Amino acid sequence: MALGEAFAAVADTLRHHRDLGLTEIALNRPEPPDPSIALATQERERQGCTLCKLCQSRKTVVFGSGNPKAKLVVIGEGPGEEEDKQGKPFVGRAGQLLTRMLASVKFDRERDCYICNVVKCHPERNRNPEPDEVAACNPFLLAQLDAIQPAVILALGNFAAQTMLGTKEGITRLRGRAYLYRDIVLVPTFHPAFLLRNPGDQYKRMAWDDLKLARREWERLTTGIS
């Protein structure tokens, strides 16, 4: 009975539209918000954030940088001292190495990537962010990903990979394969700062393999996307 009443209501609505002179009903979904506008709005709203104690020592909220329409998002742990000064992620020595790492698999940092961190404020003495700080920032990271809608995430280092995958496994065990994170392919690899501290060929080769994996997944998932 309820289904029949529902169909009758739909029929009445269609007849009403016909009587008004409407012969077609648009079924197209509205266009999603422009990611550039969405990210700019989010960044503006984050300025002056006081949701966790990181606000007490930071100079700048380091929101993110790069192409808002990129299909590759690179996520690190949190801003360092130089990033805190400049307000952009990965601008120190580790950032320079990251740029070269991305270029080695033909990703242009500004054109092909969007880069951000798990937390947006610099932890004092470069300590790991604490659980309450991660929890405070997590909605902002998710909002960034929802706006960008990337195909692939490159998670840099222990902290970023463990936080996003909800595991305590170390990066040497996590790296070398792809995971699924909220319907996005996630590839963990070493943080550039770790590679600077450990310049041996062993870790370089593993990072190179991870970058090639991220590139293959990116190509697989973006083929045919304009």
N, C-alpha and C positions, 0 to 999 in steps of 0.2 A: 504493500500500500504506500509506504513512504517513497519508494523508488518511482512509482507511478505518479505521485504528486509532484516529485521533483521534475520529471520529464514534462508534466503539464505546465509547471511554472516556467521552464525554459521555453516551451512553445509559446506561452503568453508573452514572454519577454521579446522573442523574435518577431511575433506579430506586431507588437507595439513598435519595435524598431522599423518594421516594414511600413507601418502606417505613418511614421514620421519621415519616410522617404529614404531611409538607410537601407541600402541593398548589399553592403559588404561590412564585415566586422574584422578589424585588424587583429591578427593573432600574434604579431611580432612582439617579442619581449623588448623592453626598453634597453638602450645601450648601457653597459656598465659604466660607472663613474670613471672619468679620465684619471689614470694612476698618478699623473703629475700633480693634478689638483688635489687628489686625495692625500698624497704624501706631503705636499706643502701645507695642507690644513693640519695634518697630524703633527708635523714638525713645529708649526706655530703653537699648537696646543700644548706641546711638551715643554716649551720654554718655561723656566721657573718651577719645574716639577719638584715637589717636596714629599713624594710618597715613600721614600726610604732615606736612610741616613747617608747615602752617597751624596746627597745634595749639600751636605755640610762641608765637604772638602773639594767638590768639583768646581771648576771654573766655567765649564760649558757643557750643555747637553749635546752630546755627539750623536746626532740622529741617524745619519746615513748619507751616502753619496753615490752617484752613478746614474745610469739610465733607468727611469721609473718603469719603462716598458721592457726591461731586460728579462730574458728567460733563464738567466743564471743569477742567483743570489749567493753572495759569499758572506758567511757569518762567522765572526770571531767571538772572543770572550767578552772583552770590554775595552774601552779606550785607554791608551797609555798616556803618559805625561805629555808627550808631544801632541797627541790627538786632542787632549784636553785643552791645550793652548790654542790650537788651530781650529777646533770645532769640526774636524773631519776624521773619519776612520782611516787607519793604516796609512799614515803620512810619514812615519819615521823610517828607520832602516828596515824594519820588518815589512813596512808598506812598500818600500822600493823593491824588496825581494818578491813580494806578492805580485806586483806589477809584472816583473820578469817571469814569474811562474805562470801567470795567466797567458802572457804573450807566447810562452813556449808551446802552448797548444792552441794558438791563434785566437785567443780571446783578447780583445782590446778592453782595458779596464773601464774606460768611460763609456764606450759605445755598447759593449756586450754584457756588462755586469752592473749589478747594484750591490753595494757593500755596506754592511752594518754589523752590529754586535748584539750579543744576548742582553747585555745591560748598556745603557746609554751614557752612564757617568763613570768617570775614572775612579776606581777603588784606590785608596791610599796605599803607597808602597807596592803597587801592582799586585796586591793580594787577590786571591780568587773571590769573586762575588759570593755573598752569603745567600742562603736559601730565601730569606725574606726579601732580599734585593732582587733576586731573579724573579720571584713571584710578582713583585711590584712592576717590573718591566715587561713581563711576559705578554700581557695584553697589547702592549705597543709593538712588540715584535710580530705578533700574530696579525695585527692590523696592517703592518707593512707588507707582510706576505699576502694578505687578502687583497691589498691594493695592487700589488705587482703581478700576482699569479704566475710565479716562475715555474719552469719545467724541472729545474735542477737546483739543489742547494749544495754548495761546497762548504762543509763544516770544518773549521780550522782548529785543530788541537783538541786535547782531552776535554776541556771544560765545555766547549760548544757542542761537541759530539755527544758527550755524556748527558748534558742537559736536554738536548733535543730528542735523544733516543731513550731517555729515561733509564739509563744503565750506569753501572760503575765499572764496566769494562774499560781498559786503557786503550789509547788510540792505536797502539801497535796491534791489538787484537781486532779493533773495530775497522781499521782501514782495509783497503783491498777489495771491498765489495760495496754494492749499492743497497740502500734501505728505502723503505717507504715512510715518509713523514707527512701526514695530512694530505695524502694523494700526491705528494711531491717526491721525486727521487732525491735522496740525500746521499752524498758521497763524503765520508770523513777522510781527512788527511792531516798531516802534521802542520802545526802552526809555523809560519815563517820565522818567528822568533826562536823556536826550537831548532829549526834548521840552521840558523845563524850560530847557535850555541853548539851545535853538533854538525860540523861541516863535512863529515865523512861521506864517501860515495854511497854507502849502504842506505842511508836515509834519503839521499837525493834520488836514488833509483826508485825507492818505494813511493816517494812523493810524485815522481814523474809518472809512475804507473797509475796512481790515483787521479792525476790530472787528465791522463789519456782516457781513463774510465769516465770521468765527468764529461769530457768532450764527446765521447761516443754516445752517452746517454742524452746529452743535449741535442746532438744531431738526430738521434732516433726520434726524440719527442718533438722536435721543432720542424721536421721535414714537412713542407707544405704550409707552414704557418707564415703569413705575411708579416 
